[in-house]
Amino acid sequence: MAFAQSLFAQGLRLIDPAQHRVYAARKTTLLGGLRGTVIEIGPGTGLNLAYLNRDITYVGLEPNPHLHACIQSQMRRHRISGRVLQAPVEADVLPPNSADTVISTLVLCSVPDVSTALASIQRVLRPGGRFVFMEHIAANPDQGLHSVQTCVAPVWKRCFDGCHPNRATDRAIMQAGFDTVEMDYFDVRVPVIRPHCAGYAVA
Ligand SMILES: C[S@@+](CC[C@H](N)C(=O)[O-])C[C@H]1O[C@@H](n2cnc3c(N)ncnc32)[C@H](O)[C@@H]1O
């Protein structure tokens, strides 16, 4: 487990520059205006800190300890104060109604149960707080890509830290009981893990 987490952490670091290229414009729009207490689930290497305002209070919930030094270094680099906790979102380690925003980018594909994770996100958000997300989702079932995703899913999950390439995360967000959901779909030039959805949901 520790070896797999360490290997995954090294892999994530390698793809950071490509991630910035592919997602920068969308992340600037989604993350640029956030204020107050911002909780990020699964920050990975902390690459989203580059898009956040300096005056927020940041809490990263990152279960993989091999990524913590990286996240803390990004916090220092972007002069953002806060802390990083070694906990999965569904452990509910933070007080209820304590966040203005929860961020998730490319994380809900990997959580053990997406409905449980969304319930934990709603629990921690204050009334009116926002869940801001950008996730890859299952392709349309009519497309060949959907069959590919289903076929490779068992191996994919093992190789990429539990990532489900065929998860209908968009539907799960729609059905999670948020007050409002604003979501759009987009495609990027990456193999298997496409298309994507992005937007926000109000608690
Ligand atoms: C593909 S990486 C995405 C990292 C980063 N958010 C990004 O956009 O590049 C998935 C991240 O989610 C984390 N993760 C997996 N399961 C999680 C859970 N149950 N709760 C919180 N984070 C989780 C992993 O440790 C990893 O850092």
The ligand as a Tripos MOL2 file, in Angstrom:
@<TRIPOS>MOLECULE
LIG
   27    29     1     0     0
SMALL
NO_CHARGES

@<TRIPOS>ATOM
      1 C1         -5.9980   11.9550   -9.8110 C.3       1 LIG1
      2 S1         -5.5220   12.6510   -8.2890 S.3       1 LIG1
      3 C2         -6.0810   14.3340   -8.4930 C.3       1 LIG1
      4 C3         -5.2310   15.3150   -7.7330 C.3       1 LIG1
      5 C4         -5.6290   16.7670   -7.9080 C.3       1 LIG1
      6 N1         -6.9170   17.0360   -7.3260 N.3       1 LIG1
      7 C5         -5.6250   17.1620   -9.3620 C.2       1 LIG1
      8 O1         -6.5930   17.7300   -9.8690 O.co2     1 LIG1
      9 O2         -4.5910   16.9160  -10.0220 O.co2     1 LIG1
     10 C6         -6.6890   11.9970   -7.1030 C.3       1 LIG1
     11 C7         -6.3780   12.4400   -5.6840 C.3       1 LIG1
     12 O3         -7.4760   12.0810   -4.8300 O.3       1 LIG1
     13 C8         -6.9530   11.5450   -3.6280 C.3       1 LIG1
     14 N2         -8.0090   10.6890   -3.0500 N.ar      1 LIG1
     15 C9         -8.3220    9.4130   -3.3650 C.ar      1 LIG1
     16 N3         -9.3350    8.9770   -2.5970 N.ar      1 LIG1
     17 C10        -9.6910   10.0050   -1.7930 C.ar      1 LIG1
     18 C11       -10.6800   10.1640   -0.7670 C.ar      1 LIG1
     19 N4        -11.5010    9.1710   -0.4310 N.pl3     1 LIG1
     20 N5        -10.7490   11.3690   -0.1180 N.ar      1 LIG1
     21 C12        -9.9140   12.3770   -0.4700 C.ar      1 LIG1
     22 N6         -8.9610   12.2730   -1.4210 N.ar      1 LIG1
     23 C13        -8.8440   11.1060   -2.0810 C.ar      1 LIG1
     24 C14        -5.6980   10.7990   -4.0610 C.3       1 LIG1
     25 O4         -4.8280   10.5590   -2.9850 O.3       1 LIG1
     26 C15        -5.1380   11.7850   -5.0740 C.3       1 LIG1
     27 O5         -4.3610   12.7690   -4.4680 O.3       1 LIG1
@<TRIPOS>BOND
     1     1     2 1
     2     2     3 1
     3     2    10 1
     4     3     4 1
     5     4     5 1
     6     5     6 1
     7     5     7 1
     8     7     8 2
     9     7     9 1
    10    10    11 1
    11    11    12 1
    12    11    26 1
    13    12    13 1
    14    13    14 1
    15    13    24 1
    16    14    15 ar
    17    14    23 ar
    18    15    16 ar
    19    16    17 ar
    20    17    18 ar
    21    17    23 ar
    22    18    19 1
    23    18    20 ar
    24    20    21 ar
    25    21    22 ar
    26    22    23 ar
    27    24    25 1
    28    24    26 1
    29    26    27 1
@<TRIPOS>SUBSTRUCTURE
     1 LIG1         1 GROUP 0 **** ****
